[in-house]
């Protein structure tokens, strides 16, 4: 058993949630990953131990391979060196749509799936708009002629698109849609936004709130327009937008003096708190930047027949004290959403990588953001995983950005590695073409159950404020494993090169276990057994994936027969075939 290390003294250990952290004083908090000989030109990591590899690996010659459950399948029609891009939930687009590879199966598809789904989205959107429209959109609008754009930064998610339609006042409004035409009018519902100005508003102590762009209060209303779509997750779309204040006659407020400026914000005990003050805009549009979190689910109500988002939350680009914050929208910055935070990743001109974690916060009646930034770091490659987590590779270490100020060491690989592909923490591909080395980090095979439970409990395992990860010894003498996010792992765990099983309490098992009607044997150190084992004077054979074999098996050029309980038979006849004292068929 390999211990995960910490440099802290044992005297500072705390017993938390009945877990005793027996960690040697000089242990490492990251896992060392074995490397393999082979040339990888390019590749992609997918879920459940599935990978796409372009190279010369496993002594199979040059080609493009679909790797699943440890089996390399060479893909026909695709040539080594062909460009590929990830599309949708499960496809690789080869050479700009010449072919598509279904990552789940390795099947090659000739159809241009991306173009077909884009056309379907436009066609279905047109049908829905024509059916619903009761005055929201211009009757002259023909969606089929519109440009439609896919939302970027949606790794391994269903494709969503956006386009612009004209309302009856010829104003452009943004609409999000999936390929089925389930659309959201993004420029109507703004969530609850509060304004404050004693100069312009003479009632309600100078404050008024708006929930949509048709609200008219105190001769004022608000408008919203898109600046940049940032990213999406399963349930929401995130965008940078601008809120403007307008009179009911649609004239934009301009030439505002300091005394007549308007403040967006919340209120507590009748005092303004957490507010954002609009500076004098002169002749320019009087607007402030905001981040919007827009649900993909449609509201049960409509606006002039059109569907809008069930809920929208609008966040002011300010700190909780009202200070404005800078939000980077440069072309070399990408965005993802991870655990409720927007993660901004920027590649700098000097060859370093910067990361920001943008928290979306609600307090005292106003929504604001909090931004934490990590120092710029050197890197050889980076990746964003299916959960929106940012990773970087540098100097033989794989780091995870924690969404704040730190990069956490998770894996140690060969120092020559320069390329990285990540699906999640348990499915990665790392390689260097020139060094002819590559490493695969993968979760348990499909028939070995889930590698990690979806319902994992958190443990407080801090020593002097430092998070401890890896193997821990419990007070009872049993072992558990703490993930890098401080969660206690349950189910199958791949601690390379071995597999372990931890029960519903997070305790490592030994001996026989039954998982989803399949038997496995775990050695005294917890590692999953493969091949022949002797238990209670009987021999058993465990397949490469650890599953106990029954019936006839072929091992090293010999046939053996195993009973339904897995025990090997010997000195008998099975279905007319004789097996000897060693169990091998004679």
N, C-alpha and C positions, 0 to 999 in steps of 0.2 A: 504494500500500500504506500503510495507516494503522498507525503504530507504536503500541504500548501503552507507556505512559510510566512513568517512575520518577523520583523526586527525588534519588536517590543518585548519587554521583560515579562516573565510569567507572573510576577507579582501584581501586575495590573489587570490580570484576567478577571472577568466578571462572570458569574453564573446567571444567565438570562434565559427565561422560558425553559428552565430545567436542562439547559445545554451547558456542559462544562467544556470550555475551549482549551484542550490540551495541545497547544501548538508549540513546537520547538522554536527557540528564540531566533534562529536564522533561516526560517523557511520562506519560500517564494510564494507570491500571491497569484502567479500565472501558471499556465500549463505549457509544458514543452511538447511540441508536435514533431513527430517523425517525418522525415522527408523521403522521397522516392526518386530513383533514377528515371529519367525520361525527359523528352523535350515537349514543352507546352508553348505553342505560339499564342494562343488566346483561349479563353474559357469563361464559363459562367456557372455559378453555384445556384442550385435550386433546392426545394424542400425535400425531405424524406431521403436524404442521401443520393439525390439525383444531380448529375453534372453534365454539362456540354463541354467537350474538350476538343480543340483543334491542335494536333501535334503528333508526336511519335511516342506512344506510351504503351506500357505493359507488353512490350515486344511484339506489337501488332502492326508495325510499319506506320507510315504516314497516313493520316486521314482525319476525319471528323467523327467523334464518338459520342454516343449517348451512354452514360455510365449510371447504372441503377442497381442497387443491391450488390455492389461489387463486380458487376458484369459489364464489360466494355462491348458495345454493339456498334460496328462501323456503319455510318450512314451513307447510303448511296445517293447519287445526284449532287451531293454537296462536295465541293473541292476545298482542300486545305488552302487557307488564305482568304476564303470568301468572307466578306464583311457581314456582320450580324448585329441586330439590335433587339432588345427586349420589347415585346408588344403585348399589352393586356396582361391577363392573369397567368397565362401559361405558354405563350408562344415566343419563338425566336424568328424574327424576320431576316431572311437571308438575301443578300444582294438587293436591297431595296424592293423586296416583294417578289423576287423570282420564286422563292419557296418559303414555306413556314414549317418549323419543327414544333410539334406538340411535345413540350418538355415532360409531361407526365408519362407518355408512351414511347417517345422517339419517332412517332409517325411523321412522315414528310407529306406536306399538303401543297398542291400546286396552285390553289386559288390565292389571289391577293386578299387576304383576310382583312387587313387594315383598310384598304380602299372600299371593299364590300361593306364593312361595318360602318364606315363613314357615310357611304351612300344611303345605307339603311337608316342611319340616324337622321339624316336630312329628310328622307321620305316620310318617316314616321313622325318627325316633328311637324312637318307641314300638315299631315292629317290631323294631329291633335290640335294645332293652332286653329285650323279652319273650323274644327268642330267646336272649340271652346270660345273663340273670339266673339265678344259681344260689345266691342267698342274700345278694347285696350290697344289693339294694333290696327294699322292702316289696312283697309280692305285691298289695297293695291299690292300688299306685301306677298311675294312669292318666295318662300323659303328655299325652294330648289335652286335658286340662283345665288344664294348666299354663300359666302366663305364660312367654313366651319373649322374650328381649331380644337385639337385634343389638349386636355389639361396635362401638362408635363408633371414630372416628379411624382408619378403615381405608380411606383414600382410594384409589380405583381398585384395590381388592383384592376377591377373592371374599368373599362375606358369610359370616361365622361368627356363631353365636348362643350364648347361655348360658341355662340354666334351673336349677332346683333340684329334686332328687329326695329322697325320704326313704329312709334305709337301714332295716335291720330293727330298729334301736334308736330309730327315729323322729327321728334326727338328719338335718338337711338337708345334702346334699352338692351341690356345684356341678358341672355337666356342661356342657362345650363341644361344639358340633356344627356341621357344615356342613349344607347343605340335603339332602344325600344320606343323612344319618343317621350319618355317620362321626363318632363321638363320642369324647370324652376325659373320664374321671372325674378331675376336677382335685384332689380332696381326699384322694387316697390316696398317691401318690408325691410325696415332698417333696425328693428328692435327698438328699445326705449332709449331715446337720446334727450338729454336735458340741456336747455339753454338758459343763460342768465344775462340780462342787460337792463338796468333801470332806465337807461336812456331810450331804449326802443320798446321795452315792455313795461307797462304801468300797473299791472295787476300781479297778484300771487307773489308778492315780495320780489318781483323782478325775475321770476323763473317760470318756465313752461317746458313741457315734455312732448315729444313727437314719437310715434311708433311706425309711421309709414309716410310715404311721400305725398299722400293726398290729405294728410292732416293739415288744417288751417287754424292757427291759433294766434290771436293778437296781431292779425294782419301779416303773419309770418308763416312760412313753411320751410321745409328742408328738402334738399335734393341730394342724390348720390350718383356718382359715376365711377366706373372702373378705371384703375390705373394699371394694375398688374395682377393676374391670377397667380398665386404663389404655389399652392400644392393642394392635395386632397388626402383624406383617409377614407375609411369605409363609409362613414356617415356624414361627413362634412366637407365643404369646399372652403378654402381660405384665400382671401384676396386682399390686396391693398387698394383702397378706394379713397375718394375725396367727398366730404360732406360740405355742401354749400348752403348758405342761408339766403332765402329769396323772399321778396314781397309777393303778395297774392297776384300781382300783375306780372309775375315772372321776372321782374327786374332784380338783378343781382345787387346786393348791398356792396357799395364801394365807397371810396373816399371817407372811410370811417376814422374818426379821430381817436386818440387814446382814451378820451373821456367817454366815448360812445361805443367802445369796443364790446364785443360779445364774448361771454365765457361759456364753454361747454363744461359740464361737470355735475357733481353730486352735492348733496346738502346733508348736514348733520347739526341738529339743534339750531336750525335756521341760519347756519353759517356755511359759506362755500368751502368745500374741501375737495381735494383731489381734482382740481379743475385745470382746464387748458384754456388759456386766454388767446384769442385771435388777435394778432397784431394788425396794425394799420396796413391794409392791402392796396391802398392807392387806387389806381385804375384797373388793377388785376382782379381776377375772380376771388371772391371772399370765401375761402374754403380751407378745411384742415384735413390732413391725411389721417386715415383710420385703417384698422385691420378688421375685416368682417369674417365671422364664422357663420357659414350659411348651410343649413341642413339640406340634404338631398331629398328628404321626405316632403311631399307636397302638403300644403295647408288644406284643411277640409273646406275652407271658404275660397272664394275667387275675387279678383279685382277685374270688373268688366268682362267676366267670363274666363279670364286667364288664371292659371295656377301660379302661386308663389310659394316660397319656402315656408314650411311649418314654423320654423323659428330661425331668427337671426340675432346674433349678438355683435354689437359694434364696439370696438375697443379704441379709445383715444391713444394716439402715439405719444404718451407721456408717462412719467413716473407717477407714483402715488401722491407726490407733493406738487404735482402740476407741471414740473419741469419737462420740456419737450425732449424727446429722445430721437436720435438719428437712426433711421432704418435704411439699410443698404439695399438698393434696388439695381445695382450694377449688373451688367450682362454676365460677368464671371462669378456671380453668386447664385447658388441653388438653394432650394428650400425643401424641407420635409416636416412632418408632424410626428412627434414622438412623445408619448405619455402626456399629451395635452400641451406640449411646448412646440413652438415653431423653431426648427433648427436651421440656421443660416450657415452655409458653408461657402467660403470665398477662397479662391486660388489667387495668391498675390503675385505681383510682377517679379518679386525676388525669389520665386520658387517655393515659398512657404504656404501653409494652409492655415486659415483662421476659422474659428467657429464661434457662433453666438447661440445662446439659448434664450428664446423670447417667451416669457410666461404671460399668459392671458389671465388677468386678475379682475375680480369684481369686489369692490368694497365701498362702503359709504355711499351707495347709490350711483356709482359711476364705474365704468369699465376702463381699466388702463393696462399697460404692459410693464413688465420688468425684464430687463436685459442683463444677462451675465455673459462675459466674453472670456474665452481662453486665450492665452498668449499664442502668437503665431508660432507654428512648429514646422520643422523640416519633415518631409515625407517623400516616399517614392511612389505611392499610390493611395487612393482613398475610395470608399464605397459607402453607399447608403443602403441599409437593409430593408426588408419588408415591413419592419416596425418603425421605420423612419430614423433609426439610430445611425449616427455617423461613425465610420471607422477609418483609421489610417494605418499604413504600413511604413515602418521606418527602422532601419538598423537591425533587422531580425526580430522586431517586436510588432505585434498587432495591438493597437490601442483602440479603446472605445471612448467616444466623447460622452461625458456624463450630463450634458445639458447645462452646465454651469461654467466653471473655470478650469476643470481638470480633464486630462486624458488618462484613462485607466489601462494599465497593462493587462491584457487578457491571455495572450498566447506568445510563446517564444518559438520562432521558426528558424530555419537556416538563415544565416546572415546575408547570403547572396540573394534572397528573394526580393523581387522588385514589383511584382504584380499581384493584385488582390481582387477577388470577387466574393461577395457576401450575400447570402440569402437571409440568414440570421446567425446568432451566436454559435449554433450547432451545425451549420452548413456553410463551409467556406472552401475556396480554392485559392492557393497561393503558389506562385511559380516564378522562375526566372529562366528565360529561353537559353541565354548564353551559358549559364551554369549547368543546364540540363538537369535541374532539380525541380520537384514540385511536391506539395503537401496537400492532403485532403483532410478536412475536418468535417465529419458527418455524423448525423444522429443515427439512432438504431434503425435497422431494416424495417420495412413496413410490417412484416409479420412478427416483429418483436415488440409491438405495442408502441405507445407514445414515449418518446425520450423524456419529455418533461410533462408534468401534469399542468392542465390549464388553471387549476385551482391550487396554487402554491402559496404557502404561508410565509409571511415575513418573519425573520428573526433579527433581533437586535444584537449583533455581534461586533461590538466596538471595543477596541483597546486603545485608550488614549485618543479617541476620536478617529482612529483608522479602521476602515472596514476590513474584516478578515474574510477571506474566501477560500474555498477548497474543502478538504477533509477536516472534520472536527471529531474529537472523541467525546462521547456523551458520558455523563456521570455514571451510567450503568455499565460502561465499558463497550457499548456499541458505537458504530460509526455513522455519521451523517455527512452530507456535502452541501456547502453553502455556495450559491451562485454569486456572480459578480454584482448582482443587484440586491444582495443580501437576502435572497429568497432561499428557502430550504427545498431542495430538489426532491421530487417523488417520481417513481417510475424508473425507466431506463436512463442510464447515464453513461456516456462515452468519455472516459478519462484515458485518452490514447496511451497505449493501444488496446486497452481492455474495456469491456462492458460490465456495468454493475447494475443491480436492481435495488431500489430503495422503496420501502413500503409506504402505506398511507400516512405514517407518522414521520417519514423521512429517514427511517433507520435502514441501513444496509443489510441485505439478506444474505444468507449462506445456505447451502444445501439445495434440495429440490424446491422449485416454485412453479406454480401453474398460472400462466398469464394468457387470458383469452383462449382457454381450452388447449393450450400448448404447454408442454413441460420443458423446463430448462434446469440446468444444474450449475450452481454457483460454488466455486472453490472456497476453501476456508478463509482466504483473503478477500472473498467477495467477487472475484473476477469470474465472468461467465466462461464455462468450460466448452470446448469443442473437441471433436474426435472421440476416441475411446476413453471411458472412465470405468473404474471398478468400484462398486458400492454394495456392501453387504453380500460379498462373494458372488455378485452378478455383474456381468459386463453390459454396458450401455453405449450407444453411439449417438453423439450430438453433432448435428449438421453444422455447416460453416456459420449459419446464423444463430446457432445455439439451440435450435429446436430438437427435441428428442425424436429419434427415428423409430419407426415401427415397420414391420414387414421386411421385404427383401431390400438390402442395401449393397452397393458395390464399392468396396474400399480397397485401394491398392491392388487392383487386378483380381480381387477375390469377392465372392458372394457370401453374405451372411443373412441369417433370418432372425428378426427380433420380434418377441411377443408383443401383444397389445399394450402391455405395461412397460415395454422398452427393453426388457431383459433378453439377452442373446441366448438362443437355444444351441445345443451341441449334442453329439452322439445320438442323432435321431434322423427320421425321414420326414420332410416337409413337402407335401404335394408331389411326391414321387422323387424328390431330390434328397440325397444323403448329405448330411453335414457331419464333420468329424469332431474330434475332441477339442479342437481349437475354434470350433464354430464355423469354419470355412467350408463351403460346399466342395465335396469331393468329386 
